[in-house]
């Protein structure tokens, strides 16, 4: 196995753990029952900083870890996968732009919540309304987290040259 492959595997493992751990922390909201996870803005930043491939791999491993640890169930994983696919599609078309950071997370959450409404047979409006604070939080914090992760990636690239 080449050194590049080893580095990529380690990077994906690190990113998957970052998504998993950040998903375990929930921030309270002013609306009861609408607390939100830190993983959404981190996931958006990972997609932009490390690319679609590593983002999807890290997300899949994170979902498997969540199932194994018992912190997620199949419905959570399905919602997360929908979110990830939407973010990846938005990144594919918009590239690493400020608009991507601002729109992809809320759009991913919106599509995931609408899908959840279809699956559980509940009204979509309350599900989307409950997610609104998290959508705003993701839109505001993802660019900042993206700068941090891009800086980390650049430092890792410099370290491998030395």
Secondary structure as UniProt FT lines:
FT   HELIX           3..24
FT   STRAND          26..27
FT   TURN            32..33
FT   STRAND          36..37
FT   HELIX           39..50
FT   HELIX           52..69
FT   HELIX           74..94
FT   HELIX           98..120
FT   HELIX           124..161
//
